[in-house]
Structures are given as C-alpha cells and as structure tokens.
C-alpha cells in the first residue's frame, strides 16, 4: 500500500449503511467487486475501507517511513464480526485492547473474567456498577463493542444428579447455588445492558452419564431462564459444552427443537463438540438448526490437546465455507485454550489468531 497523505474527508458518494464497527482488515475483506463502483476514484475506495482512527494510524506509519502492516493490506473475504474472549489473552482488559487488538484490528470482544479488585472474577455477577462503567469506557475508547457477556448460569450440577466429572465442586456444589441461578441471571442482564449488549451465554448443567434422562428437567429450567430473559430484555445463548448435558450436534438439535422461543439461541462451539467425541464439521453441523446460531466460538484440538486454529483436526476451512454459504454475518470469538511451551496466554493467543487468519485466507 502506498504512503497515505491528506485528510479522510466525508464524501457522500462513499457512505455505507453499516452501523456496526468492522475491522480495517474486515472492511478490506468485505469489499467485493460488485461493491466497487466502476467510476469510483481510488481515494473514494480508500475512504470506504478505513475510519478516521485507521486513517490516522496508517498516515502516522507512512510519515515515519514504515510499511503498512501486511495484515491490513492483504485482501481476503471475512464477513464476520471477529473478536476474542479477552481473558484468554490477559485478565488485564487494558492490555488486551491496547496491544492485542490493534495487531488484528479487532472491533468486537467477548468478556468472561477480568481482574476485579485484584482477583480473577466473573464479570457478570461480580463487577460493581462503577467497575462496569470503567469496562464500558475502556471498550468505547478502543472502538470495540461487546458481542456477548459470558455467564456461568447453569454450569453447575442439577440437584439430585451426579456429574461425570470428579471435580469436588461438581460433586459437592455450594449450598443454595442452584437457587441463586435466576438472580445471577438478572444481575448478568443488568451488567450486559451496562456494557452495551443484550446477549448472555448460559449452559445446561454439568453432564451426567445419561443426559436424555434429565432432558425434560433441563428444558424446564431453561424456560424459567427465558421468563427472566423476557423481563430483562436479553437473549440467552446456550453453549454446547463438552462437560454439560448439551454437547453434541444431535443434543443441540434436540434442545432447539424442544424450545422454539427465539430468545434462546445457540452459541455454536465446534471445539467443545470435538471434545465430546463428535466430528464438528460436517457431521454435527449438518444436524444443527442454523437459524438459531447467534455466536460462534473458535478453538482447535487434536486428540486431547488444544491447538492453535488450523493445527488441530477440526475442519475450519469447511466450517467457514458453510458459514459463507448460509450468509452468516454475526459474531464469533477466538477462545484460545491452547498453551504454547512457554505457557504464555498472550503469545499462545497470537499463535492461534495467526492460525485463524491463515485459514480465513484460504476460504
């Protein structure tokens, strides 16, 4: 890309109907031949591909005689709102937004845990109103929107069941934990609104030896959660989690067939499906109700090890092609999980995001 000079003027001929933030890379990727008007000037096309913040950064690089980052200059199509679960990089949100996000020009984030009061805490039920305001300001200042707020709702043992895991917390849940789930959900809804989203991730209780035996109880509890969701104006996204009772494609299909309410949507996680012993794509994918998918987690695995995206056995190339075919344009988050030999979350996430971009370029 040539050196950039001048000011990104507002040209009415270069306006776009997009209201959501899109990364510079994604704007480059998203521009198609049909969208490039035959008589548009190079300057107009350039203005379509960057916002003022991006233009300023590119101009600064050019003024210093530096090369524009290749990740920004290389064109490939990725029409999705990509982010990362921030604590997979660092519990310090400021570091994630200031160091990791500019590297990939990301504009969406998924928040689960942050360091609050010096401790690693779930945000949805631990952050104070002041802390939520600070988090929102950090996101706003970085030009980043929250795709979904992660909760731990229903990631507990259903009373009267014995989870498969041997974790003492699973076998001996805190007294009254189940009774607090809907109150936690209400608090999560308040936190989500404060952070600018209406979407909350939830689960389906810790997995038992025969999930079908308690399926009706799971549906009953999810319907209770949906009543809260309606009252609080939020949408609940069930994650298929390998150690919960909805893990596979078949189990996910059964659940969404039983609950038609569109306030209950799917957080599709191919990695968790793989860990549950099922081929995520195409076997599990072909069983899903694709119209209920509202968010996607991205992590790769081989045997019992997490790997960088593209380094495992999950067919992400096929998965992304299928998403394109169904014209999915929603949010997705890298959920690194992989740890490099140094056990460094930041550099491990860099390796995995780099792998993800390599796969995307092939799609």
N, C-alpha and C positions, 0 to 999 in steps of 0.2 A: 504494500500500500504506500502511496506517495505521501510526502510530508503534507500535513494539514495546516492550512492557514485561514485567517479570517474569522468570522463570527457566524454561528449557526442561526441564520435568520429564520423567522417564521414565514414560510411560503405557503399560501393557501392551497396551492396545487400539490403540495406534498403532505397534506394532512392524512391521518389514519383514524379509523374508527375504534382502534384498540384502546380500552380503558385500563387494562391491567398492565403492570410492568413486565417487560420482556428483556432478557439479557441482550447485550450487544451481539454476542455470538448467535443467539436465537433469532434476533432480527435479521442478521445476515443469512442464517439458515432458512428463515421463514420466507424470504423474498423469492418468489418464483418468476419464471419467465412471463407468465400471464400478468403478474403484478407490476412488472417493469414496463411502463408506458413507452411506446416506441419513440415518441418525441421528447421524452423527459431528459433533462440535462443531467450530466454526471453529478453536478452539485445537488440537484434535487434528489437524485437517488441516494447520494451520500447522507443527506439530511434525513431521509426516511430510515436510515439504518442506525442512527445514533441519537441519543438525547443529549441535552446540554452537558450533563456530567461526563458522558462518554467523550463528547467532542473536546471538552476541556482537557481531559486526560490524554487523548490522542495528540492534541496540539502541544501539550507540555512535552510529551515524548519526542515529537518531531523537532521542537525548539531546541531540545538537548542533543539532537542528532542521534537519537536512539531509534531502533527499529520497533515498529508497532508489533505487539505480541502476536505470534503466529496463530494462536487460538482465536484471536479476534478477526484475523484477515482471511482465514481459510473458510470457504463457504461449504456448508452441508446442511441438510434439512433436518432440523429437530423442532417440531411444532409444539413441544410440551413445556409446561411451567416447572422447570427443574430446580431443585434445592437439595438440602441435606438435613438430616436430623442433627442439630447443631452439637449436641453433647458427644456425638461420635467423633468430632474433631477436637473439641475442648469444652470444658464446663464454663469457661470464660467467654460469654457471648461477644464481648467487645473484640477479643482476639479473632474469633471466627469471622466476624463481619468485616474487620479491618485487614486481615491477612489472607484468609482462605477465599472469601467471596470475590474479591477483586481478581484473583487468579483465574476464575472461571466466569466472571461477570454474572454471577447468580443474582436473582431478584426474588427468590422465594425461600422460605425457611420453614422447617418443622421443628417445634420446640417440645421437648420432653422434660429433661432435667437441666438445671443450672445450679451454679454455686450460689446459694442464698444464705446469708448470714454465716458464711464460711463453711457451709455443709452442702453436699450433693443432695438436692431435693427435687421432687416432682414439682413443677411449676403450678399445675392446675389446682392443686389443693394446699399448696404451701406458701405461695407468693402473696405478700401483703398488697393492698391497693397501691401503696407507694412504689413497691417493687415492680408491680405490673406497669405502672406509668413509666418507670425508668426503662423497662424492657421495650415498651412500645416506642419510646423516644429513640432508643438505640436502633431499632428496626427502621423507623422513619428516617433517621439521619443517614442511614446506609442505603436508603431507597429500596428496602426489602419488605415484602409482605409475608404475613404468616399464612401458610397453606392449611395447616391443621394443628390443633393443640392436642398433644398426646395425654391420655389419662390412663390410670391403672384400674379403671372401673371394671368389675367382674373378672379381674385377673387374680382371683382368689379361689379357694375351694368352695364349691357349693355345699352348704350344710348337709350333713348326712352322707357325703361321698368321701372316697379315699383316692386322692390323686395318684397317678402313676409315679410321679417324681418322689424321690426320697428326701427332698429338701424339708427340713424340720418346719419351716414356715408354711409349707404346703400342707403338711400333715397336722400341724397344730396352729391354725390361723388365730390371729389375735381375737380375743373375746369381743363380740359385738361388731366385728369387721363387716360382716355381711349386712347388718342392719344400717350401717353408715353409707352404703354404696350410693343410694339415691341422693343423699345430702351432698356427698362428694361430687356427684354429677352436677348438681345445682351450682356448687361452687365452681366447678370446671366451666360451666356455661357462662358464669359471670366473668371468669378470667378470660375466656375465649373472646367475649364481646369487648373486653377492655383491650385486648391485643389485636382486634380487627378481623376476627374470623368467626364463623358460625358453625365450624366443624370440629367435632371431638372424636378421637379414636377410643374405642372400647373393645372388650374381649368377651369370651363365652365360658368363663370359669376353667379352672385347672383340669387338665384332661384325666379322664377315668378310663378304665380298661374297656368299657363298652359305652361310648358316648351316645349311641342311639337309645340306650336305656333311660337316659335323663333328658332326651331331646325336648320333650314337652315342657319340662321344668325350665329349660334354657329359654325356650320361646316365651314362656310366661314372664320370666324376669326381664327379657328384652322388651316385651310390651309395656312393662312397668316403666322401664327406662324411656320408652318412646313417649309416654304420657308426660314425663318431665321434659323431654325434648320439645314437645309441642308448647308447653307452658313457657319454656325459656327461649323459644325461637332458635333452636340449634338443630343440626343434623348429626346423627350418630353414624360413625363409620366402624363397622366390625372388621377387625383384622383377623385373617386366618393365621392363627398362631400355632406352631407345631406342638407346644405343650398345653394347648387349650382344646376344647371339645369341637371347635370348628377349625380344622387344619387343612383339609384336602379340597380338591375341586368338587368332588361329589358332596362332601359335607357342606360346603359353601352353597352349592346349588340347592340343596335340600332346605337350608335355612331361608334363603331369599325367596324360595317358592312358598314357604310357610308364612312368611311375613311380607306382605305386599306393600306396606307403608313406605313411601319414598323418603321418609325421614330416616330410614335405616338403609345405609348404603355400604358398599364393600371397599375396604382398604386391601387391595389385592397384593399379596406378598409371595412372589414365586419362590423366594429363598426358604420361607417357612414351609411351603408346600413340599419342597425338595427334602427338607429335614424330616418331614412327616412320612417320607418314603414314597412319594408320588412324583412322577415326571411333571414339572410345572407346565412346560410347553412342548408339544401341543396337547398332551393328554388331559391335564387338569383344566387348561384354558378352554378347551372345547366343551367342557361341562358347565362353564360359568354363564350366568346372565350378565352379559357385557354391559347392558344398560344400567346396571346397578353399581358399576365400578366408578368410584369418585376420586380415588387416590391410589398410588402405587408405591410400594417400597422396592428398592433395588439393592440386592446383595447377592453374592455368588458363593458357591460352595463346591467342594469336591470331597466325596466320601464324608468324613465327619469334620472336615476343616473348612472354615470360612476362607474365601479367596478374594482377590481384587476382581471387580467386574471384568469378565472376559477370561479369567484364569480358572474358572470352575467348569462345571458340567451343565449349567443351565443355558438353554438356547435363547440368549437375549437378542440375538440378531433376528431370529424368527419371531420373538415376542414383540419387538419394536415394529417389525413389518406388519404384524397383525394389528397393532395399535394404530398404525397409519391407515390400514385398510378400513378400520371401523371409524376413522376420523376422530379418534380420541385426541382432545386438546387440553386435557386437565392437568392436574398437578402430580408430581412424582418426586420422591426423595431418595437419595442415596442413604442407605443405612449400613455403614461400612462393615461393622463387625470384625472384618479381617484385621489381624495384627501382624505387622512385619516382624522380622527377627529382633529389631530394637524395641518392640512393644510400644511404639510411639503412635498414639492415636492420630496426631496431626499428619505425619508423613504416611501413615497407613491409609488415611483418607485421601491424600494426594494420589497415592498409587492407584486406589480404587476409582477415583474420579477420572484420572487419566485413562484408565482402562475403559471406563464407561464412554468417554469421548471417542476412543478408538473404535469401539463397537458402533457408536452412533454414526460415525463417518462412513461405515460400510453399509448402512441401511438406506 
